Amino acid sequence: MTSEQTTQIRNLFPLLNQKVNGNDCIYFDNAATTQKPIAVIDAIKAYYQTSNANVHRAAHTLASAATTEFENSRKAVQTFINAKHAHEIIWTSGTTEAINLVAQSWGSSQLVAGDEVIVSHAEHHANIVPWQQLEQQLGIQVKVIELLDTGVLDLSSFERLITDRTRLVAVSHISNVIGKCNPIEHIIQRAKQVGAKVLIDAAQSIAHYPLDVQQLDCDFLVFSAHKMYGPTGVGCLFGKSELLELMPPYKTGGEMIKKVSFNSGTTFNVLPHKFETGTPNIAGIISFRAAISFIQAQKEASGYEASLTAYAYQQLLSIPSLNMLTNGQPDIAIFSFNIAGEHQQDVATYLDSKGVAVRVGHHCAMPLMEYLGVQGCIRISLALYNTKAEVDHVVELLRNFLNQGVKKVAKASVNHSKEKIMTLFESAKSWDAKHRQIMLLGKTLPTMADELKTDETLINGCESAAWIHITIDRESKVNIVAFSQAKIIKGLLVIVLAAVNGKTVENVSTFDFHEYFNDLGLLQHLSPSRGNGLLAIVEKIKRAVNKPL
Ligand code: PMP
């Protein structure tokens, strides 16, 4: 792809043209969700402006137009994955719901105690917890495939696990952390030899690799529209017709019935409606077709994606202290790593202050983090609209962060007061300056005695952990000792402690953290969407002073 073609693609995505924290937006969190092309946004708008009506329910013209569009999207998905029948495509709210549907409908009706379901250590929680639930409900056994040092499923481990009690193998085509293709063709063929069914979680792969469910011969395939340049709240379950026919409804209510009667009983609708109760995400489903068209139109860009992946991998590896979680270059542009001596969250917040979106934490794959012996990692994930220039810029930012950035700051005083903090932040206008100020303050947090770091004092955010130990003395004064490995959290803790330490229980219980953070221009850190757990820290303080022990 030429640079003009890349620019043309970027121009289809309006969000990418905005500034974030005063910098050009660099969106490197595509494995979480991709941005949406204008065609998808227009399709949502057009639906609401011209054909909004409920589907499958009324005979009027608008309803019939909406239903036609809705079913055309189903046909588009059918063609996209080469399913034999349109009714093998069931709309769900996403991959998670699709897997839950299979677990609760197929699993609950077909499995009995002692049956085995095989997953892998690399699965997203969405492909672990539904099976663990069945373990509890039915007494089935969940077995887990080991990984090679590349992060790919170890087929010899699979071979050791598979038995004639194996009823289902549920694995991802590509893990959201590892970015490498698993040998699903082999797994499907081997599972068939023992009569087991196979569910493929294609959430990460389907935007990059065309999948043909007839050729693969998998029993179930699941994915989400929002990782394919489509809308959120829309997902698909492909299931082979004969299996879906056997399966009982998953949710019940309107539309999924043929007849409802208090006298002569209730019967269920035919496929696919048996699994689609209630009003669906009509606008989302209709606009999903535009996303599929976008992917199909970019087929020739697969060479570009491959070269971008190879380039980004080499550039990242050129940072000596950067350690990839697994060996070898990923097949799609998902790079998960840690940087020696740096907390993942500090790296992410630094990049965020420069307009770069990456994800850190356990990535909804806690068992994988445990398996690889890390608490979490930084993940950079690219899409078609990302460029080598963006990669260069981010690599340069990482080098800056490591070389001079936040590391070479002097140790400052530890005596902070709320007023002093307010003064410091008055002069820090930009997000960049505020970020630097937080990091400087983090340097001043005294270390916490190891014996105070207990399960009771631990607060687990998604991205980092913190410990907070609260005591109240005889004069009702609050004294808090707190710690975190992430410098950004240390800084935020200094800000919190400056406002509450040495104050009376009454003062602290009426203290308005919301207003305080708002005045500092840091309100976003108290948002429930932040993975850093600051909100939980503040809530813990509030609970302690409202119910002193
Ligand atoms: N499986 C994989 C491999 C994923 O990457 C994700 C999303 N991160 C999911 C399942 C869950 O998808 P959703 O949140 O869209 O239901």
Boltz pocket constraint, residues with backbone or C-beta under 6 A from the ligand:
constraints:
  - pocket:
      binder: B
      contacts: [[A, 31], [A, 32], [A, 93], [A, 94], [A, 95], [A, 96], [A, 97], [A, 124], [A, 126], [A, 127], [A, 172], [A, 174], [A, 175], [A, 176], [A, 201], [A, 203], [A, 204], [A, 224], [A, 363], [A, 364]]
      max_distance: 6.0
